[in-house]
Amino acid sequence: MWVPVLLHNFILWWDECEVNTAVNAANHRRMDSSGKPSTAQIVVLATSSALTAVFYSIYKSRATTVARLKEAKKVSIDQDLKNLLSETPGRCVPYAVIEGVVRSVKETLSSQFVDNCKGVIERLTLKEEKMVWNRTTHLWNNTEKIIHQRTNTVPFALGSHDDDIAATVRVIRPLDAAELDLETTYENFHPTVQSLSNVIGHFISGERPKGIHETEEMLRLEDSVTGVGELVLDNNLIKLQPPKQGFRYFLTRLDYESLLRKQGNSVRLWRILTVVFGIAACSTLLFILWKRYVHHRESKKERSMLEEFKEQQKKRMRELNVEESSVTPTSCTVCLSRERSCVFLDCGHVCACAQCYDALPAPKKCPICRATIDRVVPLYNS
């Protein structure tokens, strides 16, 4: 007679403990029993953190460049330039902005394709253009590869826009300058001649040549140029050269305001990328920490409920005069007398005998996790 009584009290106790909360926690733990972050979460966190660090480094570098550009001293090319540098400590301006037109020093470079086109820097480039088959997207993608590039330069200087002013500034190591945008004076595309055998071979190899793109770029005489660097007076020769202390050297056909605006736009771009990937990294980290906290909280709650269940079970055993030593680890958790003989699915718990399962009220639920029992599989101990 004591078995139905124990079963009734057992069910009442679980109902009083708000079993539905425990069921949700059990279902959650079955999906992620360890509470540890998944491989995908670790990859997202590591990638977003690394990209945030890289983008932030670039952002700080660009922001520093813009700040130094704003602080650079603007110098005009005039007759008083030598006197200005002579009175400056060290006879130099560490970071100066100077605008002028390109003047030849001795010789000039002539365009190989355009008549009467002379300059001081010439860059010849040959690019191979081809289509490459992407096995992931199953699409043909355009790619370019530089197969040859040659840059020629001759000494040149920057002069005043006023032809009456003879003062000039010699430009030193112009190829070291950033933003060296040359004017395209000639370009031509030479398509690849295709035959039937070549087409078949290209489809097999996954590469389909399109042709050779030939370009000529020049910094021409009389072009307006803005130079930013160290301005030095050396034996009556005024030089613009790469600055020291890690400052960037600029030589561009843009004016000063346009150069500053372009660099500022670059800073905003890298700042946005830093913020976006920083938010992604922080969100992923917070999600992982939250999952760990939820797992820890639910585990603690489950342990507390199991301890309470054990205490209630011992109390019932004392009320029913059942010896604890007579209960084996494989005994049914409901009647405590018969062996466990069935597996509850989908939760997978083995905790009851067939008789106690039959005595469970409908809808039948697992006595351990209170999950609905969809089907029962007999347990055979060999």
Secondary structure, DSSP 8 states (H G I E B T S, - for coil): -HHHHHHHHHHHHHHHTTHHHHHHHHHHHHHSSS----HHHHHHHHHHHHHHHHHHHHHHHHHHHHHHHHHSEEE--STTHHHHHHHSGGGEEEEEEEEEEEEESS--EE-SSSTT-EEEEEEEEEEEEEEEEETTTTEEEEEEEEEEEEEEE--EEEE-SSTT---EEEE--GGG-BT---EEEEEEEEE----HHHHHHHHHHTEEEEEEEEEEEEEETT-EEEEEEEEEEETTEEEEE--STT---EEESS-HHHHHHHHHHHHHHHHHHHHHHHHHHHHHHHHHHHHHHHHHHHHHHHHHHHHHHHHHHHHHHHHTT--GGG--TTB-TTTSSSB--EEEETT----B-HHHHHHS-SS-B-TTT--B--EEEE----
